[in-house]
Amino acid sequence: MARQIFVNLPVKDLQQSIGFFSQLGFSFNPQFTDENATCMIVGENIFVMLLVESFFQTFTPKAICDAQQQTEVLVCLSADSRAEVDTLVAQALAAGGSAPNAAKDHGFMYGHGFQDLDGHLWELVYMAEPPQ
């Protein structure tokens, strides 16, 4: 069985976060969605649990980081093309996110990213197939 990954992120306003990521084309599993949380489907085995801060706090004794001021994690997703990287960043900006860095072209690898409404950093990267 393939391993799955569930990234858990605290959010201030769950409905705003759902709206933001919906505009980027992500869908959500209604079976794992209520007033405290939702399960965003990123890929076949990749999920992001968006948890209201007070609910997120029940899973850890540590303080929740203010992602607008500090970085707690960089989530990096692969893309199928440079165009997909640019499209997702453009969609994030149109949905109210920001782009804290400029796109980077390393020849074999192209990347850009965005900051979501809660300050979480999402990197997007396209890696070209190496020449044969």
N, C-alpha and C positions, 0 to 999 in steps of 0.2 A: 504494500500500500504506500502511495506517495505521501510524504510528510506535508502537512499544511502549516501555514503561518498565519497567526492572528496578531496584528499590531494593534495595541490598545492606546488610544489617544483621548485625553480629556478635552472637552469642548464646553464653552460657556452657554451657547444656545444651540440645542440639537436641531431644531427646525431650520435655522439659518445654515448650519453646516450641511444638512441634507440638501437644501436648496443649492448651495455652492457646488457640492460635488455632483449633484444631478446635472448641473449646467456643463460639467466636464464630461458627461456621458456615463458616469458610474451608476450602477443600480444597487438596490438594497434588498436584503432578505427580510420580508415582513415577519417571518417566524421568529426572528431575533430582534425585533424592533418594538419598543414601547416608549414611554415618556422619559426613560433614563438612558436608553441606548439604541443603537442601530448597528447592523452588520453590513458594511459596504463591501460589495463584491469587486475585487480588483482583477482576479484571474481565477483559473480553475481551482487552485489551492492557496490563493492569497486573499486574505480578508482584513479589513480594518474595522475594528470596533470603535465607534465614536461614542464616548461615554460622557454624560453630563458630569461636570467636575465633582459634585457632591457624591455621585455614585462611584466615580473613578476612585475617589478618596477611600472608599470602603475596601479597596484591594491592596492598599499600601499604607504603612505607618509613616512614610516619608511625606514631606510637603510637596505639593504639586508645583512644578516649575512654571513660571510665567513665560510662555514661549514667545511672547512679544519682546521680552528683554533678554532671555537666555535661550540657549539651544540644548534641548534634551535628546534629540534624535534627528538624523537626516534620513528620510525615507526616500529610497532611490528605486525608480521603476524603469524597466527597459521599454524602448519604443521600437516599432518596426521600421521607422524612417526618420530622417531629419524633419520632414514635413509634419509628422505626428508629434514630435517634440514641440515644434513651433506652434502647432494648432492647440495642444493642451495648455501651453503657457498663455496663448492668446485668450483661450476660453477662461482660464483662471483669472486673468486680468479683467475680463469683461464681467466676471461674476463677483468682483470686489476684492480679489487677491492682489498680491504685488509680486514683483520680480526683484529680489534683493541683489541679484548679480546679472551681469550680461551673459549672453550665450557664449560658450567656449567651443571652438573648433580645433581639435587636435589631429585633424586629418582622418585617422582611423576611427576616431570617436568624436561625437558631437553631443553636447549637453547643454541644458538650460534648466531652469526650475522656477518654482513659485513658492510663495508663502501663503498659506490658507488664512481664513478669517481669524483663527486662534493663534496664528504665528508659527504653526508647524511648517517645517521646510520640506518640500517635495522636490527631489531632483529627478530629471528625466534624461535618459541617455540612449543614444543610438550608436551601436558599434557596427561598422561595416565588416563584411566578411573579408578575412585576409586573402590576399591574392594567392592563387594556386600555382 
